[in-house]
Amino acid sequence: MKAILAALLTGCGSASRYVVLQHPETKQTVECKVDPWGDISYNAQIENCVSAHKQAGYLIVGDSKH
């Protein structure tokens, strides 16, 4: 899992940001990502996605921003 997560977060040199969240009970993972070249509000889109999933009980397990 860690190798897959690292590959997702590095993005092969891409400028895109990825946030991976996992539900602690179901272990289901979701990925919030937006191509920054497509829209100047990509940070807000990422934060909205993360916020919605956190409200559903998901926890951040990886963030390419950090």
C-alpha positions in Angstrom: 0.0 0.0 0.0 2.8 2.4 0.9 4.5 2.0 -2.5 1.2 2.6 -4.3 0.5 5.7 -2.2 4.0 7.0 -2.8 3.6 6.6 -6.5 0.2 8.4 -6.4 1.6 11.3 -4.4 4.7 11.8 -6.5 2.6 12.0 -9.7 5.7 11.4 -11.9 6.8 15.0 -11.6 3.3 16.3 -12.1 2.2 19.6 -10.6 -1.2 18.1 -9.6 -2.0 17.8 -5.9 -3.4 14.5 -4.6 -5.0 13.9 -1.2 -5.8 10.3 -0.3 -8.3 9.5 2.4 -9.3 6.3 4.0 -12.4 5.3 6.0 -11.2 3.8 9.3 -14.0 1.2 9.5 -14.5 0.1 5.9 -10.8 0.7 4.9 -12.2 2.2 1.6 -9.8 4.8 0.1 -10.7 7.8 -2.0 -8.6 10.3 -3.9 -9.2 14.0 -4.2 -7.3 15.4 -7.1 -7.5 18.2 -9.6 -5.3 19.2 -12.4 -4.0 22.7 -11.5 -3.7 23.7 -15.2 -7.5 23.2 -15.7 -8.8 25.7 -13.2 -7.3 28.4 -11.1 -9.5 27.4 -8.1 -8.0 23.9 -7.8 -7.0 24.4 -4.1 -10.6 25.2 -3.2 -11.8 22.1 -5.2 -9.3 19.9 -3.3 -10.4 21.4 0.1 -14.1 20.9 -0.7 -13.5 17.3 -1.7 -11.5 16.6 1.5 -14.0 18.4 3.7 -16.9 16.3 2.2 -15.1 13.1 2.8 -14.0 14.1 6.3 -17.7 14.7 7.2 -18.4 11.1 6.0 -15.8 9.8 8.5 -12.7 9.6 6.2 -9.2 10.4 7.4 -6.3 11.8 5.4 -3.6 9.2 4.9 -1.6 11.0 2.3 -1.2 14.5 0.8 1.2 15.5 -1.9 1.3 19.1 -0.6 3.3 18.1 2.4 
